[in-house]
Amino acid sequence: MASNAAHDRSHTPTPEQLVADLVLLLDLNPRDQDRFVGRRKKGGIGRVFGGQVIAQALGAAERTVAEDRHAHSLHAYFLRPGNEEGEVHFRVRRDFDGASFSNRRVVAMQDGMAILNLTASFQREREGFNHQHIAMPDVPPPEDIVSDNLLRREFGDAIGGDRGAQIARPWPIDTRSIEPRAWMDPAPREPVTHGWFRTVAPLPDDPRVHRAVLAYASDLQLLSTAMLPHGVTWHRGEVKAASLDHAIWFHEPFRADEWLLYVTDSPWAGHARGFNRGQIFSRDGRLVASVAQEGLIRGVQRQG
C-alpha cells in the first residue's frame, strides 16, 4: 500500500480548490447568537496552526458587530496548544458598543479548556489625519523569486516519509522569500526577513475574508525570525518553539489575493522568549497592517 509520503501528484488539488478550502476553514458554524464552531483542516495532524485559530476567533468577533464597523486591531494570547482531532468552540463577549467603536472578547475552547483568548476592536469608518512615516523596502518583485511552495515540495521529497509528505503538501498561500531558505542547515544571520505572499487563486470580495486570510498568513514566518541569529531550526529537533501572544493592527484596505510584502524583524530575544515585529505592505507601497508577537524559543538538549 502506498505511503502518504508518495503524495501522488495526480491527486494534488487545484489552486481554486486550495483557496476554497481555506475560505471554508476560516468560516464558522454558528451555534447561537454568540457561540461558533470552527472547522477542522482537511488532512490536518498534530497541533492546530496558530494563525488558523486567530483568524477563526476574529471571524467569530466580526459576526457580532454591525457591518459598518471594521476590525482595526486584535490582541491574542495562546494558552494551550490545540489539536487537529477535535473541534474548536468560540464564545464571544460583547464588552462595548459605542458611537464609533465596538470591542469584543473571544475565548477559543477545545475539550472544555481554553486554548486562546482574543480581544478585537472595531471602528466605524471615519476621516482623520493621515501619514505613513515608513517606506516599503526596495526588494525584487515576486515574479523574480521562486515560490516557497516549490522549494517546500523539493525539501519534503528529500526528507521522505510521512513528515516529508506533510511538508510537501500544497499550500493555499503562495509565499516567496527574498532571503534564501535554509531549513536544515541555517547559518546565523541578521534577524530580518522579507517575503511576498498572496493566495494561489482569487478570493471573494468580502473584506472580512481578506482580513481573516491576512491574520492566518501573519503567523507563517514571524516566530522563526527570532531564531535566525542563532542558526537553529525546528526541522533538526534542536529547538522548541511556540507562539505566546499575537497582535495585529489593520491600517488600510487590501486584498490578500494580490501580492503583499511581509517584512519581519526580531529586536530582542532572551529568557527563552523571542520578540518579533512585522509590517505588511501592499504592492503600491501602502502599509496595510502591522504585527507583533512574542514566542517561546527554548533549546532542546540532544541525547548522545
C-alpha positions as CSV (number, residue, x, y, z in Angstrom):
1,M,0.0,0.0,0.0
2,A,1.4,3.4,-1.0
3,S,2.6,5.6,1.9
4,N,1.3,9.2,2.5
5,A,4.9,10.2,1.6
6,A,4.1,9.5,-2.0
7,H,1.6,12.4,-2.1
8,D,0.5,11.4,-5.6
9,R,0.7,14.5,-7.9
10,S,-2.4,13.3,-9.8
11,H,-4.5,14.0,-6.6
12,T,-3.0,17.4,-6.0
13,P,-5.9,19.9,-5.6
14,T,-6.1,22.8,-8.0
15,P,-5.3,26.4,-6.7
16,E,-9.0,27.2,-6.8
17,Q,-9.7,24.1,-4.6
18,L,-7.0,25.0,-2.1
19,V,-8.3,28.6,-1.7
20,A,-11.9,27.4,-1.5
21,D,-10.8,25.0,1.3
22,L,-9.0,27.9,3.1
23,V,-12.1,30.2,2.9
24,L,-14.3,27.4,4.2
25,L,-11.8,26.6,7.0
26,L,-11.8,30.2,8.2
27,D,-15.6,30.3,8.1
28,L,-17.6,29.3,11.2
29,N,-20.6,27.3,12.1
30,P,-23.0,29.3,14.3
31,R,-24.3,27.6,17.4
32,D,-26.3,30.5,18.8
33,Q,-26.0,34.3,18.8
34,D,-22.5,34.5,20.4
35,R,-21.2,30.9,20.0
36,F,-19.5,29.4,17.0
37,V,-17.6,26.3,16.0
38,G,-14.5,26.3,13.9
39,R,-14.0,23.8,11.1
40,R,-11.1,21.4,11.0
41,K,-8.3,21.5,8.5
42,K,-8.5,18.8,5.8
43,G,-5.9,16.2,6.5
44,G,-4.5,18.1,9.4
45,I,-2.4,16.3,12.0
46,G,-0.8,17.4,15.2
47,R,-1.2,20.9,16.6
48,V,-3.7,23.4,15.2
49,F,-1.9,26.2,13.3
50,G,-2.0,29.3,15.5
51,G,-2.9,31.6,12.5
52,Q,-6.0,29.4,11.9
53,V,-7.3,29.9,15.5
54,I,-6.6,33.6,15.4
55,A,-8.4,34.0,12.1
56,Q,-11.4,32.0,13.2
57,A,-11.6,33.9,16.5
58,L,-11.5,37.2,14.6
59,G,-14.3,35.9,12.4
60,A,-16.4,35.0,15.4
61,A,-16.0,38.5,16.8
62,E,-16.8,40.1,13.5
63,R,-20.1,38.2,13.3
64,T,-21.4,40.1,16.4
65,V,-20.7,43.7,15.3
66,A,-22.6,46.0,12.9
67,E,-21.5,45.6,9.2
68,D,-20.3,49.2,9.1
69,R,-17.6,48.5,11.8
70,H,-14.4,47.0,10.6
71,A,-11.7,45.3,12.7
72,H,-8.7,47.7,13.3
73,S,-6.8,45.6,15.9
74,L,-6.7,42.3,17.7
75,H,-4.6,41.0,20.6
76,A,-4.5,37.3,21.3
77,Y,-2.8,35.0,23.9
78,F,-2.1,31.4,23.1
79,L,-2.9,29.4,26.3
80,R,-2.6,25.8,25.3
81,P,-1.8,24.0,22.0
82,G,-4.9,22.9,20.1
83,N,-5.0,19.7,18.2
84,E,-6.4,18.9,14.7
85,E,-8.5,16.0,16.0
86,G,-11.2,18.0,17.8
87,E,-13.5,21.0,17.1
88,V,-12.6,24.4,18.4
89,H,-15.5,26.3,20.0
90,F,-15.6,30.1,20.1
91,R,-17.5,32.1,22.7
92,V,-17.9,35.9,22.2
93,R,-18.4,38.5,24.9
94,R,-19.9,41.9,23.7
95,D,-18.0,44.2,26.0
96,F,-18.6,47.5,24.4
97,D,-20.6,49.2,21.6
98,G,-20.1,53.0,21.4
99,A,-20.8,55.7,18.8
100,S,-17.7,54.8,16.8
101,F,-16.0,51.7,18.4
102,S,-17.0,48.2,19.5
103,N,-15.0,45.8,21.5
104,R,-15.3,42.0,21.7
105,R,-13.6,39.3,23.8
106,V,-13.4,35.7,22.3
107,V,-12.4,32.5,24.1
108,A,-11.4,29.6,21.9
109,M,-12.2,26.3,23.7
110,Q,-11.2,22.7,22.9
111,D,-12.2,19.7,25.0
112,G,-13.5,22.0,27.7
113,M,-10.3,24.0,28.1
114,A,-9.4,27.5,26.8
115,I,-6.6,27.4,24.1
116,L,-6.7,31.1,23.1
117,N,-8.1,34.4,24.3
118,L,-8.6,37.2,21.8
119,T,-9.7,40.8,22.1
120,A,-10.7,42.7,19.0
121,S,-11.7,46.3,18.4
122,F,-13.9,47.6,15.6
123,Q,-14.4,51.1,14.3
124,R,-17.0,52.8,12.1
125,E,-15.2,54.5,9.2
126,R,-14.0,58.0,10.0
127,E,-11.8,60.6,8.2
128,G,-8.8,62.0,10.1
129,F,-5.2,62.9,10.0
130,N,-3.1,60.7,7.7
131,H,0.6,59.9,7.4
132,Q,2.9,56.9,6.7
133,H,6.4,57.5,8.1
134,I,8.0,54.3,6.8
135,A,8.6,53.4,3.2
136,M,8.3,49.9,1.7
137,P,11.7,48.3,1.3
138,D,13.2,48.1,-2.2
139,V,13.1,44.3,-2.9
140,P,12.9,42.2,-6.0
141,P,9.3,41.7,-7.3
142,P,7.6,38.4,-6.7
143,E,7.8,37.4,-10.3
144,D,11.6,37.2,-9.9
145,I,11.5,34.8,-6.9
146,V,11.0,31.1,-6.8
147,S,7.9,30.1,-4.8
148,D,8.4,28.6,-1.4
149,N,5.8,26.1,-2.3
150,L,8.1,24.6,-4.9
151,L,11.1,24.7,-2.5
152,R,9.0,23.1,0.2
153,R,7.9,20.3,-2.1
154,E,11.5,19.6,-3.0
155,F,12.5,19.7,0.6
156,G,9.7,17.4,1.6
157,D,10.6,14.9,-1.2
158,A,14.2,14.9,0.0
159,I,13.2,14.1,3.6
160,G,10.6,11.4,2.6
161,G,8.2,9.6,4.8
162,D,5.1,11.0,6.3
163,R,6.9,14.0,7.7
164,G,8.2,14.9,4.2
165,A,4.7,14.4,2.8
166,Q,3.3,16.9,5.3
167,I,6.0,19.5,4.4
168,A,5.5,19.0,0.7
169,R,1.7,19.4,0.8
170,P,0.5,22.2,-1.4
171,W,-0.4,25.5,0.4
172,P,-3.3,27.8,-0.4
173,I,-0.9,30.7,0.1
174,D,2.0,31.4,-2.2
175,T,5.0,32.7,-0.2
176,R,8.1,33.9,-1.9
177,S,11.0,34.6,0.4
178,I,13.7,37.2,-0.6
179,E,16.3,35.7,1.7
180,P,17.4,32.1,0.9
181,R,15.6,29.3,2.8
182,A,17.9,27.1,4.8
183,W,15.5,24.7,6.6
184,M,18.1,22.1,7.6
185,D,21.5,24.0,7.8
186,P,20.8,27.6,8.7
187,A,23.8,29.9,9.3
188,P,23.4,32.6,11.9
189,R,22.3,35.9,10.3
190,E,20.6,39.1,10.9
191,P,17.0,38.7,12.3
192,V,15.2,40.3,9.4
193,T,13.2,38.7,6.6
194,H,11.3,39.9,3.6
195,G,8.8,37.9,1.7
196,W,5.8,38.3,-0.7
197,F,2.6,36.4,-0.2
198,R,-0.9,36.0,-1.7
199,T,-3.5,33.3,-2.1
200,V,-2.9,31.0,-5.0
201,A,-6.3,31.8,-6.5
202,P,-8.8,34.7,-6.2
203,L,-10.8,35.3,-3.0
204,P,-14.4,36.5,-2.6
205,D,-14.7,40.3,-2.4
206,D,-15.8,40.3,1.3
207,P,-13.2,42.3,3.2
208,R,-13.7,40.1,6.2
209,V,-12.4,37.1,4.2
210,H,-9.2,39.1,3.3
211,R,-8.7,40.1,6.9
212,A,-9.0,36.5,8.0
213,V,-6.5,35.3,5.4
214,L,-4.0,38.0,6.4
215,A,-4.4,37.0,10.1
216,Y,-3.8,33.4,9.1
217,A,-0.7,34.3,7.0
218,S,0.7,36.7,9.6
219,D,1.7,33.7,11.7
220,L,3.6,31.9,8.9
221,Q,7.1,33.3,9.3
222,L,7.1,35.6,12.3
223,L,8.4,33.4,15.1
224,S,11.2,31.9,13.1
225,T,12.7,35.4,12.7
226,A,13.9,35.3,16.3
227,M,15.9,32.1,15.7
228,L,17.9,33.5,12.7
229,P,20.8,34.9,14.7
230,H,21.3,31.6,16.5
231,G,21.4,29.2,13.4
232,V,18.9,26.8,14.8
233,T,15.8,25.2,13.2
234,W,13.0,23.0,14.5
235,H,13.5,20.7,11.5
236,R,16.6,19.4,13.2
237,G,14.7,18.9,16.5
238,E,17.1,21.3,18.3
239,V,14.6,24.0,19.4
240,K,11.2,24.0,21.0
241,A,9.1,27.0,19.8
242,A,5.5,28.1,20.3
243,S,3.7,31.4,19.9
244,L,2.7,33.1,23.2
245,D,0.8,36.1,22.0
246,H,0.0,37.8,18.7
247,A,-1.3,41.3,17.8
248,I,-2.4,42.7,14.5
249,W,-3.3,46.3,13.6
250,F,-5.2,46.7,10.3
251,H,-4.4,50.1,8.8
252,E,-5.6,50.3,5.2
253,P,-7.8,48.3,2.9
254,F,-6.1,45.5,1.0
255,R,-6.7,42.2,-0.9
256,A,-5.0,39.1,0.3
257,D,-5.2,37.6,-3.3
258,E,-2.9,40.4,-4.5
259,W,0.8,40.5,-3.6
260,L,1.6,41.7,-0.1
261,L,5.2,42.2,1.2
262,Y,5.7,40.9,4.7
263,V,8.8,42.4,6.5
264,T,9.7,40.9,9.9
265,D,12.4,41.6,12.4
266,S,13.3,40.5,15.9
267,P,14.8,43.3,18.0
268,W,15.3,41.1,21.1
269,A,15.4,37.5,22.5
270,G,16.1,36.3,26.0
271,H,14.8,34.2,28.9
272,A,13.5,31.5,26.5
273,R,11.4,34.1,24.6
274,G,11.8,35.9,21.3
275,F,10.0,39.1,20.3
276,N,9.1,39.7,16.7
277,R,7.6,42.5,14.6
278,G,6.0,42.5,11.2
279,Q,5.0,45.1,8.7
280,I,2.8,44.3,5.7
281,F,2.8,46.4,2.6
282,S,0.6,46.4,-0.5
283,R,2.5,46.3,-3.8
284,D,1.9,50.0,-4.3
285,G,3.8,50.7,-1.0
286,R,0.9,51.3,1.4
287,L,1.4,50.0,5.0
288,V,-1.7,47.9,5.3
289,A,-1.1,46.1,8.6
290,S,1.4,45.8,11.5
291,V,2.0,42.7,13.5
292,A,3.8,41.9,16.8
293,Q,4.4,38.5,18.5
294,E,6.3,37.0,21.4
295,G,7.1,33.3,21.4
296,L,8.7,30.6,23.4
297,I,12.1,29.7,22.0
298,R,14.0,27.1,24.0
299,G,16.9,24.9,23.0
300,V,16.5,21.2,23.2
301,Q,19.3,19.1,24.7
302,R,20.3,16.4,22.2
303,Q,20.9,12.9,23.6
304,G,24.1,11.1,22.9
